[in-house]
Amino acid sequence: MQKYCTSLEVSKRLVEKGWKKETKFYHCSGLAPDKVKRINGDNLNGDNFCLICSMSQRPPPNCKRAIPAPLSAEILEGIETLDILVYIAEMRLTPLQQIDLFKSVNALADCWIWAKEKGLVK
């Protein structure tokens, strides 16, 4: 899922800049024992490891440190097409960088953060 959701670092920046929308996925640690995920046979729980949990439109239960990890579509819901074009122009993105903008959820999140700082996103 990390290919489709924002990374933990970018997710934290989104929250710092005012992301308030609920998302389908969250980074979280300290999951309830019945919610521990297993990947390659390893238990992935505890304070030092964050993973993405699918919890159907609300923060994971028993996880007070859930951080939204939005999908590209969820980020695009908050950005106008004109904002994206202004971002491309202001950041002087090359054609390849423009393609990457729409291929990378983290790049879209950076665009959302930029738009929020400019007062274009409410």
C-alpha positions as CSV (number, residue, x, y, z in Angstrom):
1,M,0.0,0.0,0.0
2,Q,2.9,2.3,0.5
3,K,3.1,2.8,-3.3
4,Y,-0.5,4.2,-3.2
5,C,-0.5,6.2,0.1
6,T,1.8,9.0,1.3
7,S,4.9,8.0,3.2
8,L,5.0,8.5,7.0
9,E,7.2,11.6,6.7
10,V,5.0,13.2,4.1
11,S,1.9,12.2,6.1
12,K,3.3,14.0,9.1
13,R,3.9,17.1,7.0
14,L,0.3,17.0,5.7
15,V,-1.0,17.0,9.3
16,E,1.3,19.8,10.3
17,K,0.0,21.9,7.4
18,G,-3.6,21.3,8.3
19,W,-4.8,18.0,6.7
20,K,-8.0,17.2,8.5
21,K,-9.8,14.9,6.1
22,E,-10.3,11.3,7.1
23,T,-8.7,8.8,4.8
24,K,-9.0,5.1,4.0
25,F,-5.5,4.4,5.3
26,Y,-3.4,5.5,8.3
27,H,0.1,5.1,9.5
28,C,0.0,3.8,13.0
29,S,1.9,2.0,15.7
30,G,1.0,0.4,18.9
31,L,-1.9,-1.5,17.4
32,A,-4.2,-3.6,19.5
33,P,-3.0,-7.2,19.6
34,D,-5.8,-8.4,17.4
35,K,-4.9,-5.9,14.7
36,V,-1.2,-6.8,14.4
37,K,-0.2,-7.3,10.8
38,R,2.2,-10.0,9.8
39,I,4.6,-9.5,6.8
40,N,7.1,-12.2,5.9
41,G,6.3,-14.0,9.2
42,D,7.3,-11.0,11.3
43,N,5.0,-9.3,13.7
44,L,4.9,-5.6,12.9
45,N,3.8,-3.8,16.0
46,G,5.3,-1.6,18.7
47,D,6.4,2.0,18.9
48,N,9.3,1.8,16.5
49,F,7.4,0.6,13.5
50,C,4.7,2.3,11.5
51,L,2.5,0.5,9.0
52,I,-0.6,1.3,7.0
53,C,-3.9,-0.1,8.2
54,S,-7.1,-0.3,6.3
55,M,-9.9,0.7,8.6
56,S,-12.7,1.8,6.3
57,Q,-12.9,5.6,6.6
58,R,-12.0,6.1,10.2
59,P,-8.8,6.0,12.4
60,P,-7.8,2.6,13.5
61,P,-9.3,1.6,16.9
62,N,-7.0,1.8,19.9
63,C,-4.4,3.8,18.1
64,K,-4.1,7.3,19.4
65,R,-1.2,8.1,17.1
66,A,-2.9,7.3,13.8
67,I,-1.6,9.6,11.0
68,P,-3.7,9.9,7.8
69,A,-2.0,8.4,4.8
70,P,-4.1,9.6,1.9
71,L,-4.4,8.1,-1.5
72,S,-3.8,10.2,-4.7
73,A,-7.5,10.5,-5.3
74,E,-8.1,11.8,-1.7
75,I,-5.4,14.5,-2.2
76,L,-6.7,15.5,-5.6
77,E,-10.2,16.1,-4.1
78,G,-8.7,19.0,-2.3
79,I,-6.7,20.6,-5.1
80,E,-8.2,22.5,-8.1
81,T,-6.7,21.9,-11.5
82,L,-5.7,25.5,-11.8
83,D,-3.7,25.2,-8.5
84,I,-1.8,22.2,-10.0
85,L,-1.0,24.2,-13.1
86,V,0.2,27.2,-11.0
87,Y,2.3,24.8,-8.9
88,I,3.9,23.3,-12.1
89,A,4.7,26.8,-13.4
90,E,6.0,28.2,-10.0
91,M,8.1,25.2,-9.2
92,R,9.4,25.2,-12.9
93,L,8.8,21.5,-13.2
94,T,10.2,19.8,-16.3
95,P,7.9,17.6,-18.4
96,L,9.3,14.5,-16.7
97,Q,8.8,16.1,-13.2
98,Q,5.2,16.9,-14.3
99,I,4.6,13.2,-15.2
100,D,6.1,12.2,-11.9
101,L,3.8,14.6,-10.1
102,F,0.8,12.5,-11.2
103,K,2.6,9.2,-10.7
104,S,3.8,9.8,-7.1
105,V,1.4,10.3,-4.2
106,N,4.1,12.0,-2.2
107,A,4.6,14.5,-5.0
108,L,0.9,15.2,-5.1
109,A,1.0,15.7,-1.3
110,D,3.8,18.3,-1.8
111,C,1.6,20.1,-4.3
112,W,-1.3,20.0,-1.7
113,I,1.1,21.4,1.0
114,W,2.2,24.2,-1.4
115,A,-1.4,25.0,-2.2
116,K,-2.3,25.1,1.5
117,E,0.7,27.5,2.3
118,K,-0.6,29.7,-0.6
119,G,-4.1,29.8,0.9
120,L,-5.5,27.9,-2.1
121,V,-6.8,25.0,0.0
122,K,-9.2,25.4,2.8
